[in-house]
Amino acid sequence: MAYRIYISRTDNPDNSADDPIGLEEWKLLVRDIPQLHLYEGVEALPRHIEAPSASEGLARWAAHPRFESVWFNHENGRIYVEGFDSYVMMRMRAIAGRLGAHVVDDDGRRY
């Protein structure tokens, strides 16, 4: 399993339900960010791109300079990405700022 990094309103992402990022709030934000699109499993993707299992809060970021897709997952009141680099981190910080949240890892370390 790849290392996960989270956008959460709590220092411990396991406690995100205490101050959750709502699914509808996430969807509205995704619709407002160019090149970030909700993915519900019915959209056609290029053959070489494998999507994770579709979930209601799954979004595809298609503006990474090296990768065609970075998947942002909404789950349990938080957003997470599996595997990241400096470009993903910059995007996550921008999203976190708009949600009144911060970027943390499993240990609660802020980025």
Contacts in CASP RR format, 6 or more apart in sequence:
PFRMAT RR
TARGET T0000
AUTHOR 0000-0000-0000
METHOD contacts of the structure
MODEL  1
MAYRIYISRTDNPDNSADDPIGLEEWKLLVRDIPQLHLYEGVEALPRHIE
APSASEGLARWAAHPRFESVWFNHENGRIYVEGFDSYVMMRMRAIAGRLG
AHVVDDDGRRY
1 82 0 8 1.000
2 82 0 8 1.000
2 83 0 8 1.000
3 82 0 8 1.000
3 83 0 8 1.000
3 84 0 8 1.000
3 105 0 8 1.000
4 80 0 8 1.000
4 81 0 8 1.000
4 82 0 8 1.000
4 83 0 8 1.000
4 105 0 8 1.000
4 106 0 8 1.000
5 80 0 8 1.000
5 81 0 8 1.000
5 83 0 8 1.000
5 84 0 8 1.000
5 88 0 8 1.000
5 89 0 8 1.000
5 92 0 8 1.000
5 103 0 8 1.000
5 104 0 8 1.000
5 105 0 8 1.000
5 111 0 8 1.000
6 13 0 8 1.000
6 16 0 8 1.000
6 78 0 8 1.000
6 79 0 8 1.000
6 80 0 8 1.000
6 103 0 8 1.000
6 104 0 8 1.000
6 105 0 8 1.000
6 106 0 8 1.000
7 21 0 8 1.000
7 78 0 8 1.000
7 79 0 8 1.000
7 80 0 8 1.000
7 92 0 8 1.000
7 95 0 8 1.000
7 96 0 8 1.000
7 99 0 8 1.000
7 101 0 8 1.000
7 102 0 8 1.000
7 103 0 8 1.000
8 16 0 8 1.000
8 21 0 8 1.000
8 77 0 8 1.000
8 78 0 8 1.000
8 79 0 8 1.000
8 101 0 8 1.000
8 102 0 8 1.000
8 104 0 8 1.000
9 16 0 8 1.000
9 19 0 8 1.000
9 20 0 8 1.000
9 21 0 8 1.000
9 99 0 8 1.000
9 100 0 8 1.000
9 101 0 8 1.000
9 102 0 8 1.000
10 16 0 8 1.000
10 18 0 8 1.000
10 19 0 8 1.000
11 104 0 8 1.000
11 108 0 8 1.000
11 110 0 8 1.000
12 104 0 8 1.000
12 108 0 8 1.000
13 78 0 8 1.000
13 80 0 8 1.000
13 104 0 8 1.000
13 105 0 8 1.000
13 106 0 8 1.000
13 108 0 8 1.000
16 76 0 8 1.000
16 77 0 8 1.000
16 78 0 8 1.000
17 76 0 8 1.000
17 77 0 8 1.000
20 76 0 8 1.000
20 77 0 8 1.000
20 78 0 8 1.000
21 74 0 8 1.000
21 77 0 8 1.000
21 78 0 8 1.000
21 79 0 8 1.000
21 99 0 8 1.000
21 101 0 8 1.000
22 74 0 8 1.000
22 77 0 8 1.000
23 56 0 8 1.000
23 57 0 8 1.000
23 74 0 8 1.000
23 77 0 8 1.000
25 99 0 8 1.000
26 57 0 8 1.000
26 59 0 8 1.000
26 74 0 8 1.000
26 79 0 8 1.000
26 99 0 8 1.000
27 38 0 8 1.000
27 57 0 8 1.000
29 95 0 8 1.000
29 98 0 8 1.000
29 99 0 8 1.000
30 36 0 8 1.000
30 37 0 8 1.000
30 38 0 8 1.000
30 59 0 8 1.000
30 72 0 8 1.000
31 38 0 8 1.000
33 95 0 8 1.000
34 63 0 8 1.000
35 61 0 8 1.000
35 62 0 8 1.000
35 63 0 8 1.000
36 59 0 8 1.000
36 60 0 8 1.000
36 61 0 8 1.000
36 62 0 8 1.000
36 63 0 8 1.000
36 72 0 8 1.000
37 43 0 8 1.000
37 59 0 8 1.000
37 60 0 8 1.000
37 62 0 8 1.000
38 57 0 8 1.000
38 58 0 8 1.000
38 59 0 8 1.000
39 51 0 8 1.000
39 54 0 8 1.000
39 58 0 8 1.000
39 59 0 8 1.000
39 60 0 8 1.000
39 71 0 8 1.000
40 54 0 8 1.000
40 56 0 8 1.000
40 58 0 8 1.000
41 51 0 8 1.000
41 54 0 8 1.000
41 58 0 8 1.000
45 51 0 8 1.000
45 69 0 8 1.000
46 68 0 8 1.000
48 68 0 8 1.000
49 68 0 8 1.000
49 69 0 8 1.000
51 58 0 8 1.000
51 60 0 8 1.000
51 69 0 8 1.000
51 71 0 8 1.000
52 58 0 8 1.000
52 71 0 8 1.000
52 73 0 8 1.000
55 73 0 8 1.000
55 74 0 8 1.000
55 75 0 8 1.000
56 74 0 8 1.000
57 73 0 8 1.000
57 74 0 8 1.000
57 75 0 8 1.000
58 71 0 8 1.000
58 72 0 8 1.000
58 73 0 8 1.000
58 74 0 8 1.000
59 71 0 8 1.000
59 72 0 8 1.000
59 73 0 8 1.000
59 74 0 8 1.000
60 69 0 8 1.000
60 70 0 8 1.000
60 71 0 8 1.000
60 72 0 8 1.000
61 69 0 8 1.000
61 70 0 8 1.000
61 71 0 8 1.000
61 72 0 8 1.000
61 88 0 8 1.000
61 91 0 8 1.000
62 68 0 8 1.000
62 69 0 8 1.000
64 70 0 8 1.000
64 87 0 8 1.000
64 88 0 8 1.000
65 87 0 8 1.000
66 85 0 8 1.000
66 87 0 8 1.000
70 81 0 8 1.000
70 88 0 8 1.000
70 91 0 8 1.000
71 81 0 8 1.000
71 82 0 8 1.000
72 79 0 8 1.000
72 80 0 8 1.000
72 81 0 8 1.000
72 95 0 8 1.000
73 79 0 8 1.000
73 80 0 8 1.000
73 81 0 8 1.000
73 82 0 8 1.000
79 92 0 8 1.000
79 95 0 8 1.000
79 99 0 8 1.000
81 88 0 8 1.000
81 92 0 8 1.000
84 92 0 8 1.000
89 103 0 8 1.000
89 111 0 8 1.000
92 103 0 8 1.000
92 111 0 8 1.000
93 103 0 8 1.000
93 111 0 8 1.000
96 102 0 8 1.000
96 103 0 8 1.000
102 110 0 8 1.000
102 111 0 8 1.000
103 110 0 8 1.000
103 111 0 8 1.000
104 110 0 8 1.000
104 111 0 8 1.000
105 111 0 8 1.000
END
